[in-house]
Amino acid sequence: MSDPTNPGPQPAPGNPLVDCHTHLFTADMPVAGGAWIRPDYDFTSADLIAAMDAHGVHFSVVSGLSISGHYNDYMIAELRANRRLRGTAIVRPTIDRYTLERMQADGIVGIRLQLARRDSLEDFRSDDYRLLFRRVRDLGWHVQVAIEGQQLPPVLEALLESGANLVIDHFGHPDPADPLNCAGFKAMVAAAATGRCWIKLSGGFRLAGPAAWQDPEGDLEQTAQTVAEALLAGVGTDRLLWGSDAPFVGYGKRLSYPDVLRTYRGWVPDAGRRAEIDRTALKLYFA
């Protein structure tokens, strides 16, 4: 029996309804060669939903996990078991329509191009990728892009040519030395103006640079605050999404779910505008 004098964690007013960037994994999952980290713990859908329920977050979108390559099996099984979740999968460009349709039935809503930390990139105008992006369009999906800002402009150009809808992860990873004037930020804002591109206010703690996760005293959020304010002013809430990036792989000792919620309220202090971002997310992922 519950104790009415101890109701447990209570959601803060104005917390988001949709968390648009999370991950699920187990410690024994296959890890791709060259993975930048190998988690030694599990983060299951039960763990995620417990965090969501404690803070009034109703839905989540699970991103394909870069360190597991094309192994989407565990994520898809978790999506299949809980319809509060949607996901994006990392796939080979030669994947067939029938497999994509089965993924869609299980809760997949897009593909993820995990291009960060790469020395070279594929030709996204090749026959295989053109066909893949056409299938994404036909299914009503989107292409989710994770890449450093300096490499973003040519990738966005190719993807916009394909006609696919796009979602850009982690503020587009702008140059922390000059985030609002770098080529990646400008290309991202131009892409949003087409009406076919959304930008995630997510992973702000990752923008300080790859060594920041090892620095227990470093400022993880200033770049994200600067970029969030500029995006709110210049792009608008109908092109923005929020994601926690739970369970904050590489930063788990510094961050918790309440931490990223508090940071989000700092990025978007007006509750009405946060509600507009919720509506954007519900329309894109759960309509």
ABEGO torsion letter per residue (X at the ends): XBBAABAEBBBBBGBBABBABBBBBBAABBBBBGBABBBABBBBAAAAAAAAAAAGBABBBBBBBAAAEABAAAAAAAAAABAABBBBBBBBAABBAAAAAAAAAAGBABBBBBABGBABBBBAABAAAAAAAAAAAAAGBBBBBBBBAAAAAAAAAAAAAAGBBBBBBGGGGBBAABAAABAAAAAAAAAAAAGABBBBBBGAAAAAEAAAAABAABBAAAAAAAAAAAAAAAAEAAABBBBAGOAGBGAAAABBAAAAAAAAAAABABAAAAAAAAAAAAAAAAX
